[in-house]
Amino acid sequence: MQTTSTDLLPYLEVNHHSKRWARDRVLEVLCSSRSFPSFSTVVLKLVHLAQDDDVAMDDLVALISKEPGLAANCIRVASTSRFSQGPVSSVADAVMRLGTQEIRRIASSLGVMSRFNHLRVSVDWERFWLHSLLVARLSEQIASAFRQSNGMGYMAGLLHDSGKLVIEHHLPREFETVMERAWSRKCGHFTAERDVLGLDHTQIGAALCHCLRIHHHVRTAVWFHHSPTDPRLSTMLGGDQGFLGAVVGFADALAHMASEGIGGERVITTAYYDLPEWKILQGFDPINGLELDTERDLAEAEADLKAFAN
């Protein structure tokens, strides 16, 4: 079923009627099925299947083999020095070496990145995806400290800044103004976007997730990762009380602290334990310990990017 403007309007409220032109341009882009086709059935099934740590390897192999591009990428990643002492020649061998968690990461990452490879953007493409992969890794770890891992944290981290790419490609002059204003005022893109466009990349990213048929918890996390205390979260049907949004927001802050400017957006002026996202997470009962090593995660995100980009 094709997405309509009526479906997306709730995400794209503007802060002033004079900015409706920006909303209408975004609606035009997102409602075109050619702009952002939804994920393949194989990728969606694989992400779901790989949530089960007890899944039969034969089932994973059979599903991956249905999509030649995904199969080739799994073999390529499994052949890298991180997982192998030599070349991998079959999907079955790749699955055995990678394990279910890594298979889920590969399927999610390649599924997301392929949705955007047609965009012509002037931003540093590699730096953008490096930041996204780092936030995805951190989000998965943080979420797993409180809830059983299900891949939503990783997916939300990957997609958290996707709205920026839509702005950059389809509203390039306004994007340059946003960049200049964020730099001169030291306010971050989120604030500058609302000044220039009347809406921001979190709203556009959430609407895009709707178009891609992404789970509503991921969609909400993308929407509110810069504002996890928004009162609307408590009234949303089937919501998670802002948990995943706080996870992604906290992971985003850690990513900027680990490598300043890697994503070019958020301005951090406080210690992590004073961040509102961290304070929200303290309201949830942990089920596992949380030991973060952002330098290690950054190195692994760099290795992921190199493997996925080849």
N, C-alpha and C positions, 0 to 999 in steps of 0.2 A: 504494500500500500504506500503510495507516494505521500510524502509529508506536505501539509498545506500551511499557509500562513496563519490560519486559525490555531493550528497545533503549536506554533512557535511564538505567538504573540505574548503569552505569559512570561516567557524568558526575557523578552526584548523591550521592556518598558523603558522609555526615555525620561530623563529628568526635566525636559522642557519641550514644549510642542514644536519649537523651532528646530529641534533635532530629529524630527520624524523622518526626514529624508535619509538619515543614516540607518535608521531602523528598516525603512523600506528597501534600501539597497541590500542590506544583510538578508532580509527575507527573500528578495529576488534570487540571491545567490544560493541560499540554503535550500530553497524549494525546487531548485533545478536538480533533478536526479543525476545529471551528468557531472555536477560539481563534486559531490562527495558520495559516491556509491556506498551502500552498506557493506558490512563485512561478509565474506563468503560464508556459506553454511558450514564448510569444513572448519574454518578458523573458530567460529562460534562454538561448534561442538567440541573442538579440541580444548579450548579454554575451559569449558564446563567439565569435560571428562578428566582433565588433568588436575582438577580440584580434589579428586579422590586419590589419596596416597596409595591406596590398595588397588588401583586400576590395573587391569591386565596389560602387560606390555604389548601383547599381540593386538589388542584393541587400538592402542595408540599407533602402532605401526600401520595397521590397516587404514586408519583414518588419515594419517599423514600422507600415505602413499596415494591418496585420491587427488592430492593437489601437488603437481610436480614441482612448482616453484618453492613451496614450503618444504617439501622433501629435500630438495637440493640445498636449501639454506640450513636445515637441520644437520645434514651431512657435513656441510662446510664448517659450521660452528663446532661440531663435535670433533672435527679434525684439527682444530687449533690446539696450541700447546697447553691451554688451560684444562683441556679434557682428555687429551690423547697423546700418546707417544708415537703415533704414526697415523697415516691416512685411514679414513673410515669409508668403506665402500658400499654400505647398505643402510637403509633406514632403520632396520632392526638393530644394527650395531650402534648407530647414532643414538637411538632411544635408550639403549642399555647404558651408554657412557654418560649421557646427559642427565637422565632422571626426570621425573614428572614435573618438578618445580621449574627446572630450566626449560623444558619443553613448553610449559605454559608461558614463560617469559618470552621465548622466541616467537611463539604464535601471536602473543599480544603485541609485541614490539613490531614485528614485521607487518601485522595486520593494520596497526595504527599508522606506521610510517608510510606504507604503500598508499594510504588514502590521501596523502599530501604530496606525493612525489611529482605531481603534475603542476604544482604551483611554481610560478616564477617569482622568487623573492630575493631581495637584496640583503636581507639579514644574514648573519653568519649561520648558515644552515647546520653545520657540524656543532657549533657551540649551542645552538638551540636544542638539538636532539641530545647532546651530552647532558645538558641541564635536565631535560625531561627524563632521560634514562636514570640519572642520579636520583631525582625526586621519586621516580617509580620504585627504585630499589629501597630507598629510605622509607617510603610509605608502606611498602610491603612488610618491612621489619617492624615498624612502629605498630601497625595494625595487628600483626601477629602476637605482639606482647599482650594484647587485650582480648583478641578473638581468634578463632580458628582461621587459618589462612584459607582464603577462597579466591585469590587473584584480583579482587576488586581494588585493593589498595594499589597494586602495581598498575592496573589499567587507569585508575584515576590519576595517578602520578604522571603517566605517559600523556594523558590528555589535558592536564590542568592548564596549560598555556596555549592550547590549540586555537583558541579564539584570536590570538595575536597573528597567526598566520593568515587567517581570513581577512583581518584588517589590513595587514601589510600588502597582500596580493590584490584585494579588491578596492581598497581605499588608500592607495599609496601616498597621495599628498597629505592626507590627514594623518597617516602613520608617521610621516616625517615631522609633522607639527607636534604629535604626541612625544616623539623621541626628544625633540628640542625642548619642549616644555618640561618633560620629566627631568632632563639633565639640568636645565637652568634653575628649576625650583627644587631639585632634589626631593621630588615627591613620589617617584615611582610611576610606572605606566598606568596602573589601575586608576589613580586619581586623575592623571592627565587625560586619559581616554574619556572619562566622564565629562571633563571640561570641554573637550573638543567635539566628541561625538554624542554626548548625552547618554551613552551606555558604555560598557567595558568588555574586556576580553572574557571575563568569567561568564557573563550572560551569553555571549556569542558561543563560547565553548560549550555551555550547557545545551543550547539550542542545537548545536552541531551533534552532540551526543544523542539527542533525541532523534535526529535524522539517521544516525548510524545504528539506531536500535540498541543503544548501550543501556545496561541496567540502571534503574532510576536512582539507586544509591550512589553509583559512580557519577551520574549526571548531576545530582545534587552536590556532591563533593566538589566537582569542577566549578559549579555555580557559586558556592559559598566558601571556597578555600581562602579567600581574603577577608571574609566576614563570617566566621563560624559562630558568632554570637547573635546573628540575625534572628529576630523573634519568629520569622516565617518558618524556620526549620521545625519548630515544635508543633506546627499545625499541618504540616505536609503529610498527606496520606501515605502510610508505609515508610515514613522517614526513619532515620537512625539517630535522631536527637543531635545531629551535627557531628557525630563521631568521625565519619570518614572525611568530612570537610576539615575538621581539626587536625586529623592525621596528615592530610595533604598539605595544609597550611604550615604545620610544624616542620614537615619534611622539606618544604620549599624554603623556609627560613634557615634550616640547617644547611641546605645546599648552598645558599648564598653566603653563609658564614664560612663554609668549607672552602669556597673558591669565589671570592668577591667578584661580582660582575659577570659570572658565567652565564646567567640568564638575562642580564641587563635590565632587571626590572625592580626588584624589591630593595628598599632601603631599610636595613636593620640597625636600630639604635639602642637595643637593649639586650640583656643576657637572655639565653633561651628560656630559663625558668621563670622569667617575667613575661613571656609572650602569652597572649590570651589563648592561643591554641593549646599550649602546654597545660595551662590552668584548666581548660575544659577536659583534657584527657585525664587529669587527676580525679575527675568525678566518675571514672569508669574503673571497675575492678580488674586488675591485671591477672592474667592466667599464666604468663611466662615472664621471665626476666627480659630486660631490654639493655643490650650492650651494643652501642653504636660506635662504629669506627669509620668516620666520614672519609678519611684519607683512603682507606681500603675500598670503600664503596665507590669513590671517585675513580680509582684505578680500574675497578671492575666495570664501571659504566663506560670508561674509555675503551676497554677491551670489547665490550658489547658493541659499541658504536663501530669500531673497526671491523668486527666480524659481520655486522648487519649491513654495512655500507659496501662491502666488497662484492 
